[in-house]
Amino acid sequence: MKKIIKFIKNNFVLILICLLFLGTRLFRIAEIPSSVYWDEASIGYNAYSVLTTGKDEWGEFIPLHFRAFGEFKLPIYIYSVVASEFIFGLTPLAVRIPAVIFGFLSVVGLYLLVFEITKNLPAQAGKEISLLSSFLFAITPWFFIFSRTGYEAVAGLSLFIWATYFGILSFKKKWFFIFSTLFFILSYYSYNSFRVLTPFVLIPLLVFSFYKKKFAEVLISIIILAVSIIPIYKLYTKDSGLGRLQTVGTKSSIISNYIKNFSPEFLFVKGDSNPRSQIPGNGQLYYLDALFLISGILFILKSQNYKFYAILGILLIAPISASITRENPHALRAILMSPVLSVISAFGVYHFSSFFTKNKNILLTIIIVLYALSFEGYIYKFGTEYNNLSHSAWQYEYKQIFEKQKEGCVSDEFAQPYIFALFYHKVDPYYFRQTKILNKVSDWGFSTVKSFGNFDFPKICRN
């Protein structure tokens, strides 16, 4: 009991941050957003199919890549939903709960990571910056919607943060490097962006570990990495994954796309134009962040600390995945920017407040209150306006249709209606696989269902 009391006392602020995160993410989670988007429906139904039959919707046994609509979803988030649906059934809640858990682990992991890299600072300063990082990350608009909806990216982000943390720990305890490698692998089996970003972090860690003569750990890690890449190689060379990858590519300037992710308009004014990524009319960050990002960058540049410089390095690589795709700027594909910018802002708050030694605590309190008020305003708008502003983006119309319609014709002009029929009616996967009729594969590599059971999905329904 004394140990528990001591733990709570030593980590009281972090516990409050975690409770704030959980409370704001679980608030009406099944109702806001108003319905599941087609990716959520696909994740949910494929998880349901695995849970009940051991196979995905198309009949493949325990796959590592889920064909879904032809874009090949990754396994980590889907299998986490399998566990969630075992408890909650095939529901929006079950699809979204894992995002909250991964988001929670991201907040805790970021605290531990920042605490580890700030150990050269005075003890109180390191803990202060670590707590500020987790607090700002927990309340940032960039991370909010993603960490309460069924997106794979949050799983990838969480695992990437923990992989980096274990990588830092391996500087002192060499066997942590293998844990780091395993978590990087799990990260890039969670979200495609991390297949692009992981080499930028893992390769320098491999080189550093080799330089430090950690030969056994490096060899084991390379073997594990090689094995993990085999299914990816097979996907992109033999299973039509390359065709899908090519459709994601863009002919426009990668440099221009890259820069857009750092534009003030995107960061502070309008944010991502996709209503599924942000409340329309809100930036990815608060205006308040602008001051502390500048202050934080100046502090890091003056620090002469290679670990702090690495923070800026990760910020520079974070938008690469977004910059090579069609839609830009793209908050989801550039999600790694979110925790990194939170850390830089935390350094900025620390640096800014250090100029006011006598009134530092008062100033810190004022800054935290201002951030809390900004978050309160954001939460209020989310709770009162978001569904009205975004219901079509979340394909709410299909929810309305399939809550009433048990059979018949539903147009597939705007999406993949079959997956909503499967999700909302909890269709037996065996029945779906036995009765489905497919259309030809499109130029985009997507599979479309022409009909199953008593449902038809033509372009236009004719009475």
GUMI-909687 format. One record per residue (C-alpha): z, x, y. Coordinates in nm, 2 decimals. Layout:
BEGIN
pz = Z	px = X	py = Y .
...
***
This chain:
BEGIN
pz = 0.00	px = 0.00	py = 0.00 .
pz = 0.09	px = 0.28	py = 0.24 .
pz = -0.25	px = 0.44	py = 0.17 .
pz = -0.43	px = 0.12	py = 0.25 .
pz = -0.23	px = 0.08	py = 0.58 .
pz = -0.31	px = 0.44	py = 0.67 .
pz = -0.68	px = 0.39	py = 0.59 .
pz = -0.69	px = 0.08	py = 0.81 .
pz = -0.51	px = 0.25	py = 1.09 .
pz = -0.74	px = 0.56	py = 1.08 .
pz = -1.06	px = 0.35	py = 1.07 .
pz = -0.95	px = 0.04	py = 1.26 .
pz = -1.24	px = 0.06	py = 1.52 .
pz = -1.50	px = 0.12	py = 1.25 .
pz = -1.36	px = -0.18	py = 1.05 .
pz = -1.40	px = -0.40	py = 1.37 .
pz = -1.76	px = -0.28	py = 1.41 .
pz = -1.83	px = -0.37	py = 1.05 .
pz = -1.67	px = -0.71	py = 1.09 .
pz = -1.88	px = -0.77	py = 1.41 .
pz = -2.19	px = -0.68	py = 1.21 .
pz = -2.11	px = -0.90	py = 0.92 .
pz = -2.01	px = -1.20	py = 1.13 .
pz = -2.32	px = -1.19	py = 1.35 .
pz = -2.55	px = -1.14	py = 1.05 .
pz = -2.40	px = -1.41	py = 0.82 .
pz = -2.39	px = -1.67	py = 1.10 .
pz = -2.63	px = -1.95	py = 1.00 .
pz = -2.83	px = -1.70	py = 0.80 .
pz = -3.00	px = -1.96	py = 0.58 .
pz = -3.09	px = -2.17	py = 0.89 .
pz = -3.21	px = -1.91	py = 1.14 .
pz = -3.49	px = -1.82	py = 1.11 .
pz = -3.59	px = -2.18	py = 1.02 .
pz = -3.77	px = -2.11	py = 0.70 .
pz = -3.88	px = -1.82	py = 0.48 .
pz = -4.19	px = -1.63	py = 0.57 .
pz = -4.45	px = -1.57	py = 0.30 .
pz = -4.32	px = -1.22	py = 0.23 .
pz = -3.97	px = -1.36	py = 0.19 .
pz = -4.10	px = -1.64	py = -0.04 .
pz = -4.29	px = -1.38	py = -0.24 .
pz = -3.99	px = -1.15	py = -0.28 .
pz = -3.77	px = -1.45	py = -0.37 .
pz = -4.00	px = -1.59	py = -0.63 .
pz = -4.09	px = -1.26	py = -0.79 .
pz = -3.71	px = -1.19	py = -0.81 .
pz = -3.66	px = -1.53	py = -0.97 .
pz = -3.95	px = -1.47	py = -1.21 .
pz = -3.79	px = -1.13	py = -1.32 .
pz = -3.45	px = -1.29	py = -1.35 .
pz = -3.57	px = -1.58	py = -1.57 .
pz = -3.85	px = -1.41	py = -1.77 .
pz = -3.82	px = -1.04	py = -1.72 .
pz = -4.17	px = -1.04	py = -1.57 .
pz = -4.31	px = -1.08	py = -1.22 .
pz = -4.52	px = -1.38	py = -1.11 .
pz = -4.83	px = -1.23	py = -1.26 .
pz = -4.67	px = -1.15	py = -1.60 .
pz = -4.61	px = -0.78	py = -1.57 .
pz = -4.28	px = -0.66	py = -1.73 .
pz = -4.02	px = -0.50	py = -1.50 .
pz = -4.28	px = -0.35	py = -1.26 .
pz = -4.23	px = -0.07	py = -1.02 .
pz = -4.50	px = -0.21	py = -0.79 .
pz = -4.52	px = -0.59	py = -0.75 .
pz = -4.88	px = -0.70	py = -0.71 .
pz = -4.77	px = -1.01	py = -0.50 .
pz = -5.07	px = -1.09	py = -0.27 .
pz = -5.24	px = -0.77	py = -0.36 .
pz = -5.05	px = -0.55	py = -0.12 .
pz = -4.81	px = -0.42	py = -0.39 .
pz = -4.45	px = -0.48	py = -0.28 .
pz = -4.19	px = -0.22	py = -0.37 .
pz = -3.91	px = -0.27	py = -0.62 .
pz = -3.57	px = -0.19	py = -0.46 .
pz = -3.53	px = -0.49	py = -0.24 .
pz = -3.68	px = -0.73	py = -0.50 .
pz = -3.44	px = -0.61	py = -0.77 .
pz = -3.15	px = -0.65	py = -0.52 .
pz = -3.26	px = -1.01	py = -0.47 .
pz = -3.26	px = -1.05	py = -0.85 .
pz = -2.88	px = -0.98	py = -0.84 .
pz = -2.84	px = -1.20	py = -0.54 .
pz = -3.03	px = -1.49	py = -0.71 .
pz = -2.81	px = -1.46	py = -1.02 .
pz = -2.53	px = -1.57	py = -0.79 .
pz = -2.70	px = -1.80	py = -0.53 .
pz = -3.01	px = -1.91	py = -0.71 .
pz = -3.36	px = -1.92	py = -0.56 .
pz = -3.26	px = -1.99	py = -0.20 .
pz = -3.32	px = -1.84	py = 0.15 .
pz = -2.96	px = -1.72	py = 0.14 .
pz = -3.02	px = -1.52	py = -0.18 .
pz = -3.33	px = -1.36	py = -0.03 .
pz = -3.16	px = -1.26	py = 0.29 .
pz = -2.81	px = -1.15	py = 0.18 .
pz = -2.93	px = -0.81	py = 0.04 .
pz = -3.06	px = -0.73	py = 0.39 .
pz = -2.71	px = -0.79	py = 0.53 .
pz = -2.56	px = -0.56	py = 0.27 .
pz = -2.82	px = -0.29	py = 0.33 .
pz = -2.77	px = -0.33	py = 0.70 .
pz = -2.39	px = -0.30	py = 0.66 .
pz = -2.44	px = 0.02	py = 0.46 .
pz = -2.67	px = 0.15	py = 0.73 .
pz = -2.40	px = 0.11	py = 0.99 .
pz = -2.14	px = 0.28	py = 0.78 .
pz = -2.38	px = 0.55	py = 0.67 .
pz = -2.48	px = 0.62	py = 1.03 .
pz = -2.11	px = 0.67	py = 1.13 .
pz = -2.06	px = 0.92	py = 0.85 .
pz = -2.38	px = 1.10	py = 0.93 .
pz = -2.31	px = 1.14	py = 1.30 .
pz = -1.94	px = 1.23	py = 1.22 .
pz = -2.07	px = 1.51	py = 1.00 .
pz = -2.32	px = 1.66	py = 1.25 .
pz = -2.07	px = 1.64	py = 1.54 .
pz = -1.80	px = 1.84	py = 1.37 .
pz = -1.86	px = 2.14	py = 1.60 .
pz = -1.74	px = 1.92	py = 1.89 .
pz = -1.37	px = 1.86	py = 1.96 .
pz = -1.24	px = 1.62	py = 1.69 .
pz = -1.19	px = 1.33	py = 1.92 .
pz = -1.53	px = 1.37	py = 2.07 .
pz = -1.70	px = 1.37	py = 1.73 .
pz = -1.53	px = 1.05	py = 1.62 .
pz = -1.60	px = 0.89	py = 1.96 .
pz = -1.97	px = 0.96	py = 1.93 .
pz = -1.98	px = 0.84	py = 1.57 .
pz = -1.81	px = 0.51	py = 1.65 .
pz = -2.03	px = 0.46	py = 1.95 .
pz = -2.34	px = 0.53	py = 1.74 .
pz = -2.24	px = 0.27	py = 1.48 .
pz = -2.14	px = 0.01	py = 1.75 .
pz = -2.47	px = 0.05	py = 1.94 .
pz = -2.67	px = 0.04	py = 1.62 .
pz = -2.49	px = -0.28	py = 1.50 .
pz = -2.57	px = -0.46	py = 1.83 .
pz = -2.91	px = -0.33	py = 1.91 .
pz = -3.18	px = -0.61	py = 1.94 .
pz = -3.42	px = -0.38	py = 1.74 .
pz = -3.20	px = -0.40	py = 1.42 .
pz = -3.06	px = -0.75	py = 1.46 .
pz = -3.33	px = -0.98	py = 1.31 .
pz = -3.44	px = -0.74	py = 1.04 .
pz = -3.08	px = -0.70	py = 0.91 .
pz = -3.05	px = -1.08	py = 0.85 .
pz = -3.39	px = -1.16	py = 0.70 .
pz = -3.56	px = -1.06	py = 0.38 .
pz = -3.74	px = -0.75	py = 0.49 .
pz = -3.78	px = -0.45	py = 0.26 .
pz = -3.76	px = -0.21	py = 0.55 .
pz = -3.38	px = -0.25	py = 0.59 .
pz = -3.33	px = -0.12	py = 0.23 .
pz = -3.55	px = 0.17	py = 0.30 .
pz = -3.37	px = 0.25	py = 0.63 .
pz = -3.03	px = 0.24	py = 0.47 .
pz = -3.12	px = 0.46	py = 0.18 .
pz = -3.30	px = 0.71	py = 0.42 .
pz = -2.98	px = 0.73	py = 0.63 .
pz = -2.77	px = 0.80	py = 0.32 .
pz = -3.02	px = 1.05	py = 0.19 .
pz = -3.00	px = 1.24	py = 0.52 .
pz = -2.62	px = 1.23	py = 0.51 .
pz = -2.61	px = 1.37	py = 0.16 .
pz = -2.87	px = 1.64	py = 0.27 .
pz = -2.63	px = 1.74	py = 0.55 .
pz = -2.34	px = 1.75	py = 0.30 .
pz = -2.54	px = 1.98	py = 0.07 .
pz = -2.51	px = 2.26	py = 0.33 .
pz = -2.15	px = 2.29	py = 0.21 .
pz = -2.15	px = 2.13	py = -0.14 .
pz = -2.49	px = 2.23	py = -0.29 .
pz = -2.50	px = 1.96	py = -0.56 .
pz = -2.52	px = 1.69	py = -0.29 .
pz = -2.88	px = 1.80	py = -0.25 .
pz = -2.97	px = 1.62	py = -0.58 .
pz = -2.81	px = 1.30	py = -0.45 .
pz = -3.01	px = 1.34	py = -0.13 .
pz = -3.33	px = 1.37	py = -0.32 .
pz = -3.25	px = 1.06	py = -0.53 .
pz = -3.18	px = 0.86	py = -0.22 .
pz = -3.50	px = 0.97	py = -0.05 .
pz = -3.69	px = 0.86	py = -0.36 .
pz = -3.51	px = 0.52	py = -0.35 .
pz = -3.60	px = 0.50	py = 0.02 .
pz = -3.97	px = 0.54	py = -0.04 .
pz = -3.95	px = 0.29	py = -0.33 .
pz = -3.81	px = 0.04	py = -0.08 .
pz = -4.05	px = 0.05	py = 0.21 .
pz = -4.39	px = 0.21	py = 0.26 .
pz = -4.32	px = 0.37	py = 0.59 .
pz = -4.07	px = 0.60	py = 0.42 .
pz = -4.35	px = 0.73	py = 0.19 .
pz = -4.49	px = 0.87	py = 0.51 .
pz = -4.17	px = 0.98	py = 0.68 .
pz = -3.97	px = 1.13	py = 0.39 .
pz = -4.17	px = 1.45	py = 0.35 .
pz = -4.09	px = 1.54	py = 0.72 .
pz = -3.72	px = 1.55	py = 0.64 .
pz = -3.71	px = 1.64	py = 0.27 .
pz = -3.94	px = 1.94	py = 0.28 .
pz = -3.74	px = 2.12	py = 0.54 .
pz = -3.43	px = 2.05	py = 0.34 .
pz = -3.60	px = 2.19	py = 0.03 .
pz = -3.70	px = 2.50	py = 0.22 .
pz = -3.35	px = 2.55	py = 0.37 .
pz = -3.19	px = 2.50	py = 0.03 .
pz = -3.42	px = 2.75	py = -0.13 .
pz = -3.35	px = 3.00	py = 0.15 .
pz = -2.98	px = 2.95	py = 0.08 .
pz = -3.05	px = 3.04	py = -0.29 .
pz = -2.98	px = 2.69	py = -0.43 .
pz = -3.25	px = 2.75	py = -0.69 .
pz = -3.11	px = 2.52	py = -0.96 .
pz = -3.07	px = 2.23	py = -0.72 .
pz = -3.41	px = 2.28	py = -0.57 .
pz = -3.58	px = 2.30	py = -0.91 .
pz = -3.41	px = 1.98	py = -1.04 .
pz = -3.50	px = 1.80	py = -0.72 .
pz = -3.87	px = 1.91	py = -0.74 .
pz = -3.88	px = 1.79	py = -1.10 .
pz = -3.73	px = 1.45	py = -1.01 .
pz = -3.97	px = 1.42	py = -0.71 .
pz = -4.27	px = 1.50	py = -0.93 .
pz = -4.18	px = 1.23	py = -1.18 .
pz = -4.12	px = 0.98	py = -0.90 .
pz = -4.46	px = 1.04	py = -0.75 .
pz = -4.65	px = 0.96	py = -1.08 .
pz = -4.64	px = 0.58	py = -1.04 .
pz = -4.74	px = 0.61	py = -0.67 .
pz = -5.03	px = 0.83	py = -0.76 .
pz = -5.14	px = 0.59	py = -1.03 .
pz = -5.11	px = 0.29	py = -0.79 .
pz = -5.33	px = 0.45	py = -0.52 .
pz = -5.59	px = 0.60	py = -0.76 .
pz = -5.62	px = 0.35	py = -1.04 .
pz = -5.46	px = 0.01	py = -0.95 .
pz = -5.66	px = -0.07	py = -0.63 .
pz = -5.37	px = 0.03	py = -0.41 .
pz = -5.60	px = 0.26	py = -0.22 .
pz = -5.82	px = -0.03	py = -0.12 .
pz = -5.52	px = -0.20	py = 0.03 .
pz = -5.41	px = 0.12	py = 0.20 .
pz = -5.75	px = 0.16	py = 0.36 .
pz = -5.73	px = -0.19	py = 0.51 .
pz = -5.40	px = -0.09	py = 0.68 .
pz = -5.57	px = 0.21	py = 0.85 .
pz = -5.70	px = 0.19	py = 1.20 .
pz = -6.00	px = 0.34	py = 1.38 .
pz = -5.83	px = 0.34	py = 1.71 .
pz = -5.65	px = 0.64	py = 1.86 .
pz = -5.35	px = 0.73	py = 1.65 .
pz = -5.21	px = 0.92	py = 1.95 .
pz = -5.24	px = 0.61	py = 2.17 .
pz = -5.07	px = 0.40	py = 1.91 .
pz = -4.80	px = 0.66	py = 1.87 .
pz = -4.73	px = 0.66	py = 2.25 .
pz = -4.71	px = 0.28	py = 2.26 .
pz = -4.39	px = 0.29	py = 2.06 .
pz = -4.22	px = 0.48	py = 2.34 .
pz = -4.35	px = 0.27	py = 2.62 .
pz = -4.08	px = 0.12	py = 2.85 .
pz = -4.25	px = -0.22	py = 2.82 .
pz = -4.20	px = -0.22	py = 2.44 .
pz = -3.85	px = -0.07	py = 2.45 .
pz = -3.70	px = -0.26	py = 2.74 .
pz = -3.91	px = -0.55	py = 2.86 .
pz = -4.12	px = -0.74	py = 2.61 .
pz = -4.05	px = -0.57	py = 2.27 .
pz = -4.26	px = -0.64	py = 1.96 .
pz = -4.50	px = -0.93	py = 2.03 .
pz = -4.45	px = -1.07	py = 1.68 .
pz = -4.18	px = -1.34	py = 1.69 .
pz = -4.06	px = -1.25	py = 1.35 .
pz = -3.95	px = -0.91	py = 1.48 .
pz = -3.79	px = -1.00	py = 1.81 .
pz = -3.69	px = -1.29	py = 2.03 .
pz = -4.00	px = -1.35	py = 2.25 .
pz = -3.95	px = -1.20	py = 2.59 .
pz = -3.68	px = -0.95	py = 2.48 .
pz = -3.71	px = -0.57	py = 2.46 .
pz = -3.62	px = -0.37	py = 2.15 .
pz = -3.33	px = -0.23	py = 2.35 .
pz = -3.11	px = -0.33	py = 2.64 .
pz = -3.19	px = -0.22	py = 2.99 .
pz = -2.85	px = -0.05	py = 2.98 .
pz = -2.98	px = 0.19	py = 2.72 .
pz = -3.24	px = 0.34	py = 2.95 .
pz = -2.96	px = 0.53	py = 3.15 .
pz = -2.78	px = 0.65	py = 2.84 .
pz = -3.10	px = 0.76	py = 2.65 .
pz = -3.18	px = 0.99	py = 2.94 .
pz = -2.83	px = 1.12	py = 2.96 .
pz = -2.82	px = 1.17	py = 2.58 .
pz = -3.15	px = 1.36	py = 2.57 .
pz = -3.03	px = 1.59	py = 2.84 .
pz = -2.70	px = 1.65	py = 2.65 .
pz = -2.89	px = 1.73	py = 2.33 .
pz = -3.13	px = 1.97	py = 2.50 .
pz = -2.85	px = 2.16	py = 2.66 .
pz = -2.63	px = 2.17	py = 2.34 .
pz = -2.81	px = 2.46	py = 2.17 .
pz = -2.72	px = 2.29	py = 1.84 .
pz = -2.99	px = 2.28	py = 1.58 .
pz = -2.84	px = 1.97	py = 1.42 .
pz = -2.86	px = 1.78	py = 1.75 .
pz = -3.22	px = 1.90	py = 1.80 .
pz = -3.29	px = 1.75	py = 1.45 .
pz = -3.20	px = 1.41	py = 1.60 .
pz = -3.48	px = 1.44	py = 1.85 .
pz = -3.71	px = 1.57	py = 1.57 .
pz = -3.65	px = 1.26	py = 1.36 .
pz = -3.71	px = 1.04	py = 1.67 .
pz = -4.05	px = 1.21	py = 1.71 .
pz = -4.16	px = 1.14	py = 1.35 .
pz = -4.01	px = 0.79	py = 1.34 .
pz = -4.32	px = 0.61	py = 1.49 .
pz = -4.58	px = 0.79	py = 1.28 .
pz = -4.60	px = 0.51	py = 1.01 .
pz = -4.65	px = 0.26	py = 1.29 .
pz = -4.91	px = 0.46	py = 1.47 .
pz = -5.16	px = 0.48	py = 1.17 .
pz = -5.17	px = 0.10	py = 1.13 .
pz = -5.36	px = -0.17	py = 1.32 .
pz = -5.08	px = -0.35	py = 1.50 .
pz = -4.91	px = -0.14	py = 1.77 .
pz = -4.64	px = -0.10	py = 1.88 .
pz = -4.47	px = -0.22	py = 1.56 .
pz = -4.09	px = -0.26	py = 1.54 .
pz = -4.07	px = -0.30	py = 1.17 .
pz = -4.28	px = 0.00	py = 1.07 .
pz = -4.10	px = 0.21	py = 1.33 .
pz = -3.76	px = 0.09	py = 1.23 .
pz = -3.63	px = 0.44	py = 1.19 .
pz = -3.63	px = 0.47	py = 1.57 .
pz = -3.35	px = 0.21	py = 1.59 .
pz = -3.06	px = 0.42	py = 1.46 .
pz = -3.19	px = 0.74	py = 1.61 .
pz = -3.21	px = 0.58	py = 1.96 .
pz = -2.86	px = 0.44	py = 1.91 .
pz = -2.73	px = 0.79	py = 1.83 .
pz = -2.90	px = 0.93	py = 2.14 .
pz = -2.75	px = 0.65	py = 2.35 .
pz = -2.41	px = 0.73	py = 2.21 .
pz = -2.44	px = 1.10	py = 2.31 .
pz = -2.55	px = 0.97	py = 2.65 .
pz = -2.24	px = 0.75	py = 2.69 .
pz = -2.02	px = 1.05	py = 2.59 .
pz = -2.21	px = 1.28	py = 2.83 .
pz = -2.21	px = 1.04	py = 3.12 .
pz = -1.84	px = 0.96	py = 3.08 .
pz = -1.74	px = 1.33	py = 3.06 .
pz = -1.82	px = 1.36	py = 3.43 .
pz = -1.53	px = 1.13	py = 3.51 .
pz = -1.25	px = 1.31	py = 3.33 .
pz = -0.96	px = 1.13	py = 3.50 .
pz = -1.10	px = 0.78	py = 3.44 .
pz = -1.30	px = 0.85	py = 3.12 .
pz = -1.12	px = 0.59	py = 2.91 .
pz = -1.16	px = 0.32	py = 3.18 .
pz = -1.53	px = 0.40	py = 3.22 .
pz = -1.58	px = 0.39	py = 2.84 .
pz = -1.42	px = 0.05	py = 2.83 .
pz = -1.64	px = -0.08	py = 3.10 .
pz = -1.95	px = 0.05	py = 2.93 .
pz = -1.85	px = -0.10	py = 2.59 .
pz = -1.78	px = -0.43	py = 2.76 .
pz = -2.12	px = -0.43	py = 2.93 .
pz = -2.29	px = -0.37	py = 2.60 .
pz = -2.08	px = -0.64	py = 2.43 .
pz = -2.18	px = -0.89	py = 2.71 .
pz = -2.55	px = -0.79	py = 2.66 .
pz = -2.51	px = -0.86	py = 2.29 .
pz = -2.33	px = -1.19	py = 2.35 .
pz = -2.62	px = -1.30	py = 2.57 .
pz = -2.87	px = -1.20	py = 2.30 .
pz = -2.68	px = -1.38	py = 2.02 .
pz = -2.65	px = -1.69	py = 2.23 .
pz = -3.03	px = -1.70	py = 2.29 .
pz = -3.09	px = -1.63	py = 1.92 .
pz = -2.86	px = -1.92	py = 1.81 .
pz = -2.99	px = -2.17	py = 2.07 .
pz = -3.36	px = -2.09	py = 2.12 .
pz = -3.50	px = -1.86	py = 1.85 .
pz = -3.60	px = -2.13	py = 1.60 .
pz = -3.79	px = -2.33	py = 1.86 .
pz = -3.96	px = -2.01	py = 1.98 .
pz = -4.06	px = -1.88	py = 1.64 .
pz = -4.08	px = -2.16	py = 1.38 .
pz = -4.46	px = -2.14	py = 1.34 .
pz = -4.44	px = -1.76	py = 1.30 .
pz = -4.19	px = -1.82	py = 1.01 .
pz = -4.44	px = -2.08	py = 0.86 .
pz = -4.19	px = -2.36	py = 0.90 .
pz = -4.47	px = -2.61	py = 0.85 .
pz = -4.50	px = -2.51	py = 0.49 .
pz = -4.13	px = -2.58	py = 0.44 .
pz = -4.19	px = -2.93	py = 0.58 .
pz = -4.49	px = -2.99	py = 0.36 .
pz = -4.33	px = -2.87	py = 0.03 .
pz = -4.00	px = -3.04	py = 0.09 .
pz = -4.20	px = -3.37	py = 0.07 .
pz = -4.51	px = -3.30	py = -0.13 .
pz = -4.47	px = -3.25	py = -0.50 .
pz = -4.84	px = -3.23	py = -0.59 .
pz = -5.19	px = -3.26	py = -0.44 .
pz = -5.40	px = -3.07	py = -0.19 .
pz = -5.26	px = -2.82	py = 0.06 .
pz = -5.50	px = -2.61	py = 0.27 .
pz = -5.47	px = -2.23	py = 0.25 .
pz = -5.64	px = -2.18	py = 0.58 .
pz = -5.35	px = -2.00	py = 0.74 .
pz = -5.15	px = -1.83	py = 0.46 .
pz = -5.07	px = -1.84	py = 0.09 .
pz = -4.94	px = -2.19	py = 0.03 .
pz = -4.90	px = -2.14	py = -0.34 .
pz = -4.61	px = -1.91	py = -0.29 .
pz = -4.42	px = -2.17	py = -0.08 .
pz = -4.48	px = -2.43	py = -0.35 .
pz = -4.34	px = -2.19	py = -0.61 .
pz = -4.04	px = -2.10	py = -0.39 .
pz = -3.94	px = -2.45	py = -0.26 .
pz = -4.00	px = -2.63	py = -0.60 .
pz = -3.85	px = -2.34	py = -0.80 .
pz = -4.15	px = -2.36	py = -1.04 .
pz = -4.10	px = -2.23	py = -1.39 .
pz = -4.28	px = -1.89	py = -1.39 .
pz = -4.42	px = -1.95	py = -1.74 .
pz = -4.57	px = -2.28	py = -1.62 .
pz = -4.73	px = -2.11	py = -1.32 .
pz = -4.88	px = -1.83	py = -1.52 .
pz = -5.02	px = -2.08	py = -1.78 .
pz = -5.18	px = -2.32	py = -1.52 .
pz = -5.29	px = -2.09	py = -1.23 .
pz = -5.66	px = -2.05	py = -1.14 .
pz = -5.75	px = -1.77	py = -0.91 .
pz = -6.01	px = -1.73	py = -0.63 .
pz = -6.20	px = -1.41	py = -0.60 .
pz = -6.02	px = -1.11	py = -0.45 .
pz = -6.09	px = -1.09	py = -0.08 .
pz = -6.21	px = -0.78	py = 0.11 .
pz = -5.85	px = -0.71	py = 0.21 .
pz = -5.75	px = -0.68	py = -0.16 .
pz = -5.53	px = -1.00	py = -0.15 .
pz = -5.51	px = -1.23	py = -0.45 .
pz = -5.53	px = -1.60	py = -0.37 .
pz = -5.44	px = -1.89	py = -0.60 .
pz = -5.69	px = -2.17	py = -0.61 .
pz = -5.46	px = -2.40	py = -0.80 .
pz = -5.18	px = -2.44	py = -1.04 .
pz = -5.03	px = -2.74	py = -1.21 .
pz = -5.09	px = -3.05	py = -0.99 .
pz = -5.15	px = -2.84	py = -0.67 .
pz = -5.49	px = -2.74	py = -0.52 .
pz = -5.52	px = -2.49	py = -0.23 .
pz = -5.88	px = -2.51	py = -0.09 .
pz = -5.97	px = -2.41	py = 0.27 .
pz = -6.00	px = -2.77	py = 0.37 .
pz = -5.84	px = -3.07	py = 0.20 .
pz = -6.08	px = -3.37	py = 0.18 .
pz = -5.94	px = -3.71	py = 0.13 .
***
